[in-house]
Amino acid sequence: MEFDLSKPQRLLQKSARELFARACPAKRVRELMATDTALHPELWSAVAEQGWLGIHLAESCSGLGLGTVELAVVAEEMGRACFPGPFLGTVWAATLIAEANARSKHLEALATGESKATVALVEPEASWDPADVQLRGTKVGNGFKVSGRKSFVLDAGVADLIVCVARADDGLALLAIGAKAPGVTITATPGLDQTRKLYDVNFEGVTIGAEDVLAVGDAARAALERSMQVITLAVCADMLGGMQWIIEDAVEYAKTRQQFGKAIGSFQAVQHMCADMLLWTESSRSATYFAAWALTAEPASAARVVSTAKVYVSDASREVANRGVQVHGGIGFTWEHDLQLFYKRSKASEILFGDAAYHRAQLADLVFSG
């Protein structure tokens, strides 16, 4: 594969970086973190107008018809800006719907940003494995009725649509449910990263008509698997962007902070930490963009390369954030410094869509089953 971005992809990168620098500085991130939803309508509209919510979706699915590399480019710049709001949830839901049912009535509104959505997969046991889904979907005519609880649902508080993953007689079922439908209760839960709010969602006898049953059985499982690969890639790219910000900030600080009459960057110990940060960041870049390429070019290997990327980037992001704090010393722990924003984002993303241990287990299953 070609490890460098093409000219159009570099232009996309430049455009995204300029937009986030202008519209999403750290001051605005802090302001939105302090709100109940972390959503800014004008900022959301700016992203939607660029078509980035459906950048990787086919034109037949109301997307731009580009690919997962372009999605990674945008997600990396979002991570570099610590972009708040429901981007991940909406992209995951749109991807899942497109994979399950390309003619769904919901796709256009999601791709254009008119609607926001999320996916309710994880249950109180906190497993990202679809095989552990227990919430029951009972067949009622051509539709379903669901009762149960989902946890750690991204940005459900601002979602217009929730794609619920339920357990049916024929396997998994993907059900599109209005966030304000009768029987749906959404409760905010504490989270480390306040740029992405988490919620519990309770379904009590919620009825879903046939038109909102997206997929059942093998089709549902395949669509969920593919969508999770895509959104896991987006999280890896987001963590990569955060690592890039941390290393740039740490190096700049090391050049200017004086200790014993010298810039601390002249000390070998600090140089070694910065060198380690660079190694982890650039290795994460290779793993992430190889996975982005493989998702489109070699889908048969997607599960393996995406899990490999998530294993490496999760560990590397944590180490880069830790080294960033060490370079800064005491000020790196303070609320006043922006490093804490990226540190918290890194820790939350490390767990999101499965931590390194989860994906190591996935890789082991692939190796021994293949």
N, C-alpha and C positions, 0 to 999 in steps of 0.2 A: 504493500500500500504506500501511498504518498503521505509522509508524515507532516508535510507543510500544508497550510491552508491555501486554497486557490485565491486568485485575485478577487472574485466576487465575495468569497467568504471573508477575506480580510476587510473588504469594504463594509460588510455586515458587522464585523467585529468593531470597526471604527465607529460606525453609526450607533451601535448599541452603547459603546463606552461613552461617547459624547452625550447621548440622551440621558444616561444614568448619572453622569457627572453633573449635568445641568439640572435635571429634575429630581434627583434622589441623592442629595448630599447627606452626610452623616447627621446633620441637624434635623433634616426631615425624617430620617429613619428613627431617630430618638423620639420625635414627636409622635410618630405613628405607633411606635411600640407602646407608648403610654395610653393609647386609646383601647377601646374594647375589641376592635376588629383589625387594626393595623392596615386598614384599607383607605386609600386616598383616591376618590373618584377620578380626578384629573390625571393622576399618575397611572391608574389602571387604563384609562382611555388612551393615554399616550402609547402604552404597550400594545393595546388592542389595535390601534390604528396602523401600527407597523405590520400587523398580521402575524405576530410572534406566537400567539396562542395556538395557531394552527400551522406553524411554519413547516412542520414535518409531515403534515397530513396531505393526502392526495387532493387535487382540485375537486374531484368528485365528492370528497368529504368536506368541502368548503375550506380547505386549507390552501397554502401557497404552493404545494407540490414540490417542496425542496427536499430536505432529508434530515436524518438524525445528526449528521455533522453540524448542520446549520443550527439545529436545536441546541447542541452542545455549545456552540459559539455564543449564543444568546444567554444560555444558562450560566456560562462561565462569567460573563460580564455582569449578570445579576448577582452572582456570588461576590464578585469584586466590589459591588456597591451595597451588599447586604440588603438587597431589594426586599421590601416587606409586601405582604399581601398574598392573595389566593392563587398565584400563578401555578404552583406545583399541582394543587388539587384540581384546578380546571383543566390543565394539560393532561393530567392522568385520566380524568373522566372523559375528555374528548377522545383521547387515544383509545380507551377501552370501548367507548361507544362505536368508534369508527371500525375497530377490529371485530366487534360483535355484529354490527348492523350499520353498514355504510349509508343507508337511506333513512336513518333515524331523524325524526323531526327536530331533535335537540341540537344537532351538530352545528348548524349554521350560526345559531345564537351563541354557542360556546366559542366557536372559532373567531367570531367578530367581537367578543367581549360583551355582547348584550346581556348574556347570562353568565353566571359563575356556578361552578359545580365542584363536587368532591366525590371521593370513593370511600364507602364505609366497608372496610375489610377486617380490620383488627378487632378482636374482642377482648374482654377484660383480662384474659390470660396473656395478652400481649405477644402473640405469635404472628409473624408475617407469612407463615406457610398457609396457603389456601386450603391444604388438606385438614387444617385444624378449625375451619369454619364450622360452627355449631348452630348459629342462628337459623331457625327453621322457616322455610317457605312452604306453606301448605297450598296445594292446588285447589283453586276455586274456579270452576269453569275453565276458561282459557287463560285465566290470570292466576294471581297468587295472593295469599294473605300472610303477612309476616309479623312476628312478635319476638322481641329480644333486644339486646343492647350491643352497640358497637362503641369502641373506645379509641381514643387518640385519632379522631377524625380531623384531618386538616381543614381549617377554615370553614367548618360547617356553619358557623354563625353568620356568614355572609353569602352562603351558597343558595342558589335558587333551585338546584337539583342535586340530589344525592343518589349515586349509583350504589345500591346495596348488594353485597355478595351474600347470598343465602344458600342454605343446604336444602335441596329438594330431593324427591325420590329418585330422579334421574341424574343426580350429581349436583354440581353447582348451578345456581341461577343468578343471572345479572338483571337487577330490577331497577328501573328508573323511577325515583320517588320524589315528588315535590317536597322541598324543605318545609313548606308550610301545610303539608297535607294533614288531615285529621289523624291523630294518633302518633304524630312525630313530635318528640320533645328533644330539644337541643340544649345542652348544659355546658358552659365553659369549664375547662379544667386547667390547673396550673401547668406551666411549661417552662423549660429553661430558656428557650429561644422565643422571645416575645415578638419577633418579626413574623412568625407563623403561629397563629393561635390554634390550640387543640380543643376538642370538644368530645363529650359523650353524646351519643345519639340513641335514644330509646324509641323503639317501634312497638306500638301496642295495637295489635289487630289492624294494621295498615293494609288496605286493599289495593292491589295493583292490577290494572286492566291489561288485556292482551296486548294492546298497542305499546305498553311500557315494559313488556318482557323482552329484554334485549337478546338474551341467549340462554340456553339451558344445556346441561350435559357437557359433552366433549367440546362443543363450540364455545361454551362459556369458559371452560377451563383454558382452552387455547387462547382466547381473546384476553383473559386475565393475565396469563403467562407473558404474552407479548407486551401488553401494556405495562406490566411491572418491569420488564427489561428496559423499556424506553424511559420510564420515569426514574428508575434507578440510575440510568446513564445521566439524566438531567441533574440528579443530586450529586453524582460524582463531579460533573462539570461545575456545579455550584460550589462545591468544596474546593475545587481547583482554583476558582476565582478568589475565594477567601484566602487560600494559601498564598496566592500571588500578591494580594494586598498586604498580608502580614510580613512577607519577606521584604517587600519594597519599603514598608514602614520601618521595619527593624534595621535595615541597612542604612536608611536615611538617619535614623536616630543614632546608630553607632558612629556615623560620620561626624555628628555634631555634639554628642554628649561628651563632656570632658571629665576625666578622672585622673588625678595625680598629674595634672598639666598636659594630658594627652587625650585625644579622641579615643573612646573605648574600642573603636573599630581597629585600632592599631594593636590591640592585645590578641594574642594567638587564640586564647580560649573563645573569645567572641567571634573571631574569624571562623573558627571551626564550627561553631553553632550556625553561623550564616551559611557556611558551605554545606552543612547537613540539610538545612532548610531548602537550599537550592536543589540539591540532589533529590530530595523527596518530592519537591514541586514539579520538577521536570520529568521525573519518572511517572508521577501521577498524570501529567499531561499526555505522555505516551500511552499509558494504559487507558485513559479516558477516550482519547481520540481514536485509538485502535478499536475500542468497543463501539464508538459512534459509527465508524466506517463499517464494521462487521455487521451491525444491525441492519444495514441496507444491502451491503454487498455480499455477505455470507451469513444469511439468517440461520443456517443450520448450526453455526458455531456461536450464536448470540448468547445463549445461556451460559456457556463457559466463559466467554470473554467479558461479559458484563459482571458476572460474579467475581472474576479475577480482578477487574477494575475496582469493584466495591470493597473487596478485601484490602487491596493495597491502599486505595485512596482514604478509606476510613482510618487505617492505622497512621498513614502519612500525615493526614490533616491534623490528627491529635498531636503528633510529634512536632509539627511545624508550629502549631498554636502554643504548645508548651515552650518551645525554644524562643518564640517571639516574646513571651512573657519574661523569660530569663534575660534576654538581651535588654529589655526595658527596665528590669529591676522592679522596685516597689511600685512605680507608677503604672506598670503594666496590669496591676490588679485593681486599679481604681476605676470608679464609675466615670470619672471625667475623661479618661482616655478611650478612644474609639476601639482599641484592641479588644476590649471586653465584648463588644458587639460580635466580632468575628470569632472569638473564642467560644462563646455560647452557641453561635450558629454551627460551628464545627462540631461541638459535642452533640448537639441535637441531630445533625445530619449523619453523624457516625452511626446512629441507631436507626435512622429512618430507612424503611424498606429493607431492613435486615442489617445487623452489624457484621463485622468481619467474621466472627465465629459462625454466624448463620450461613454466610456465603461460603466459608470454608467447608461446612457440612454439605452445602449444595454441590460444590466442586467434587467432593469425595464421592457423592452419589453418582455424579455424571461419569467420573473416572471408572468406578467399579461396576456401573451398569452398562457402560459402553464397551 
